[in-house]
Amino acid sequence: MDEELYYKFYKVETIHWWFSARREIILDFIINYIKLDKISKILDYGCGTGGIIDILNKYFNNIYGTDNSKSAIDFCRKRNLFNTFLLNDFNNNQIFNNYFDLITIAYGVRNFENINKAMSECYRVLKDNGIIAILEFGKVNNKFLKLFFNFYFTKILPYLGAFFSKNKNAYIYLPESVMTFPNGNDFISILQKNGFKNCYFKNFSAGISLLYVGFK
Ligand SMILES: C[S@@+](CC[C@H](N)C(=O)[O-])C[C@H]1O[C@@H](n2cnc3c(N)ncnc32)[C@H](O)[C@@H]1O
């Protein structure tokens, strides 16, 4: 994806209630369930346009963003945020061992081509007792909402996305990838397999989004 496209996605996602509201979930979790004085270094993996970093910047100072897309990193750097942005891939990870207190990944794990490798790298770079918080779309578990949501996801969002970003394919890929991605306990098994303990997940809006949490 080129940088221009990241700019367009950023525009769509900052004005669209859907994306902004979803991202606040991760901040609520951190503020309400984590002892904030224990968090000094945060890594946002797959930072994209920096949507989560914008939210975390309101409360924390030491947040790093990484992405394997040069365009994403260039885009974030040009936004003049006071964060460190690193071009980095899970498959060739440059980050030190035991470095971060918290890793966040928002709506990114679905896109990682090797999810086990990604989770084992997250485990490696977290400090002992460090926390991973992953926000991801899930499968809606309420029949009525499912109808509404599937309609919105497949018939409205691709056109809205296409209108603003001129890239309909990205918003067609979104529902398709959600349908095939491991949901709930299936994803918890992946976290556990890669060393995380005391893992749990919480459903938001009848399963539209799930927050997965695990500890090193
Ligand atoms: C859907 S975007 C999510 C962006 C952001 N977290 C947000 O909330 O807007 C997923 C990002 O993951 C990045 N990504 C995909 N595979 C990756 C990998 N192997 N290593 C690092 N980043 C990766 C993509 O380049 C993309 O920018």
Ligand as a Chemical Component Dictionary entry (heavy atoms), coordinates in Angstrom:
data_LIG
# 
_chem_comp.id                   LIG 
_chem_comp.type                 NON-POLYMER 
_chem_comp.pdbx_formal_charge   0 
_chem_comp.three_letter_code    LIG 
# 
loop_
_chem_comp_atom.comp_id 
_chem_comp_atom.atom_id 
_chem_comp_atom.alt_atom_id 
_chem_comp_atom.type_symbol 
_chem_comp_atom.charge 
_chem_comp_atom.model_Cartn_x 
_chem_comp_atom.model_Cartn_y 
_chem_comp_atom.model_Cartn_z 
_chem_comp_atom.pdbx_ordinal 
LIG C1  C1  C 0  -5.454 -3.099 9.586  1  
LIG S1  S1  S 1  -3.927 -2.319 9.893  2  
LIG C2  C2  C 0  -4.210 -1.861 11.560 3  
LIG C3  C3  C 0  -3.631 -0.533 11.887 4  
LIG C4  C4  C 0  -3.761 0.065  13.277 5  
LIG N1  N1  N 0  -3.427 -0.844 14.334 6  
LIG C5  C5  C 0  -5.087 0.722  13.510 7  
LIG O1  O1  O 0  -5.741 0.472  14.530 8  
LIG O2  O2  O -1 -5.465 1.530  12.670 9  
LIG C6  C6  C 0  -2.754 -3.667 10.064 10 
LIG C7  C7  C 0  -1.309 -3.237 9.939  11 
LIG O3  O3  O 0  -0.472 -4.381 10.217 12 
LIG C8  C8  C 0  0.696  -4.286 9.415  13 
LIG N2  N2  N 0  1.374  -5.600 9.291  14 
LIG C9  C9  C 0  0.978  -6.667 8.556  15 
LIG N3  N3  N 0  1.880  -7.674 8.658  16 
LIG C10 C10 C 0  2.871  -7.238 9.502  17 
LIG C11 C11 C 0  4.091  -7.816 9.990  18 
LIG N4  N4  N 0  4.471  -9.036 9.605  19 
LIG N5  N5  N 0  4.864  -7.089 10.826 20 
LIG C12 C12 C 0  4.488  -5.834 11.200 21 
LIG N6  N6  N 0  3.344  -5.226 10.767 22 
LIG C13 C13 C 0  2.545  -5.914 9.921  23 
LIG C14 C14 C 0  0.156  -3.755 8.083  24 
LIG O4  O4  O 0  1.169  -3.159 7.303  25 
LIG C15 C15 C 0  -0.933 -2.763 8.534  26 
LIG O5  O5  O 0  -0.459 -1.434 8.568  27 
# 
loop_
_chem_comp_bond.comp_id 
_chem_comp_bond.atom_id_1 
_chem_comp_bond.atom_id_2 
_chem_comp_bond.value_order 
_chem_comp_bond.pdbx_ordinal 
LIG C1  S1  SING 1  
LIG S1  C2  SING 2  
LIG S1  C6  SING 3  
LIG C2  C3  SING 4  
LIG C3  C4  SING 5  
LIG C4  N1  SING 6  
LIG C4  C5  SING 7  
LIG C5  O1  DOUB 8  
LIG C5  O2  SING 9  
LIG C6  C7  SING 10 
LIG C7  O3  SING 11 
LIG C7  C15 SING 12 
LIG O3  C8  SING 13 
LIG C8  N2  SING 14 
LIG C8  C14 SING 15 
LIG N2  C9  SING 16 
LIG N2  C13 SING 17 
LIG C9  N3  DOUB 18 
LIG N3  C10 SING 19 
LIG C10 C11 SING 20 
LIG C10 C13 DOUB 21 
LIG C11 N4  SING 22 
LIG C11 N5  DOUB 23 
LIG N5  C12 SING 24 
LIG C12 N6  DOUB 25 
LIG N6  C13 SING 26 
LIG C14 O4  SING 27 
LIG C14 C15 SING 28 
LIG C15 O5  SING 29 
# 
